[in-house]
Amino acid sequence: KVAAYWDDLLADGLASRTPLWGEGEAKERSTGKVATVIGAAWSAGTFPVSYPDSKGKWGIAPLPTWDGKPSTGMYGGTSYIVPKGSEHTEAAAEFIKWVTTDPAAMTARLSSLKAPSSALPANEGMRAAAAKEFDTSYFAGQ
């Protein structure tokens, strides 16, 4: 079903075969050749830095799904681990707990990034802090 859907989009010229993260993709997005981008939750944060001249020309919408249930794209992600044999395992575990459960930690991490973050934390309790750090002005305040 999914393969047939994408085959039809490609055959009709409605999807690009241009590789991601390359010069061709950047040119297509910045010149208006691309009208839609399907990406992970964090993808929106790359637009203001990568395509500053397109401010106000992009919007954000939920991914379409076959069953109508909300979904998000997954491309990359963040994981925290404590390697076996680490010298300070308890301190490392405490840091991981803090960075993944304390809204102040989310604010500190996201406000220190060079590009705005549109991160969608797996921990639902952290989502409000993440949303607060995302500047929506690029997307006309969405």
N, C-alpha and C positions, 0 to 999 in steps of 0.2 A: 504494500500500500504506500509506504513512505518512498520507496525507490521509484515507483510509478509516478508519484506526485512530483518528485524532483526531476525526473526524466521529462515530464511534460513542461515544467517551468523552463528547463534548459532548451528544449526543442522550440518553444515559443519565444525564446530570447528574453525571458523574464528573470532569469538568474544568470549570474556571471560565473565564468570559470576562472576568473583572475585569482591567483593565490593570495591568501591573507597575509597581512603584515609586510607587504612589499610596496615598491614604488607604484606599480600599476593600480593596486587597491587604493592607495592614497590619492592618486590622480582621479580615479573614478568617483571617489567620495567628494573630493574638493571641487570638482567641475560640475557636479549635479547629475552625473550619469547614473548614479545609484540613488534610488528613492527609499530603499529599505535595507536595514542591516539586522540580521538575526544574531544576537549575541548573548553572552552570559550577563548576569546581573551587574557585574562590575564594568562591563563594556562602555556604558554611557559616560563614565568618568574619563575616558580617553579622548572623547570628542573635543572638549574645549581647548585642549592642548594641541591636538593633532590637526584640527580644522577650525582655527579661531575665526576665520572669515565667514563661517557658516552659522554663526550664532543666530538663534531665532528661526532657523530654517529646518531644524530637526525637532521631532517630537518623540515621546516615549510611549510605548503601548505594550500590553502583555503579549507574550508569545501566543500565537494561535495553537490550539490543541485539538486533537480529534474528538475528545470527549468533553471539551469545554471546561475542564478543571484547570485551575491555575498551575503554571509551571515556570521554570526558569532554565536558561541554558547553562551548561557547565563547560567551562574551558579554563583549566588551571585551577587555582584555589590555594588555600593556605592551610598548612598542617603544622602542628607543634609536637615534637617528640623529645624524649629524654633518652639519649643513647645508653645502652647497658655499659656499666663501668664508669659513668660520669662521676666526677668528683663531688658535685653538689646536687644530687638528685632531688632532695627535698626542696631546696630553694628553686630549682628549675620547675618542679611540679607546682609549687606555689605561684610562680610567675605565670605558668600556663593557665592556671585557674583564674588568676587576676585578669590576664589579657583577654580571656574568653568569656568572662562573666561580669566584669565591672564596667559600667557605662563610661566612667572616667578614662579607663584604659582604651576603649574604642575611640573616644574623642581625641585622646593624645595621639594614638596611632594615625588616625585618618587626617587630623589637622597638620601632621608633619609631612604628608606626601606632597610631591611636586605637582601631581595632577589631582584634580578633584576625584573623590572616590564615590562610586555608586555601589559600594559593597553591600551585599545582602547576607548578613551573618546567619549561620545555621541556628544559633541560639536566638530564639524569638525575642527574648528579653533585651537583647542588644540592638535590635533593629531600629528602635526609636533614636538611639544615640547615633547610629550610622546615618540615618535619614537626615538628622539635624545637621550633620557635617557636609551634606551634599548640596552644593549651590545649584539650584534649578534654573537660574536666570538664562543659561545657555539654551535651555529647552523651553523658553518662553514661560518659565515659572511652573512647569508641570510638576 
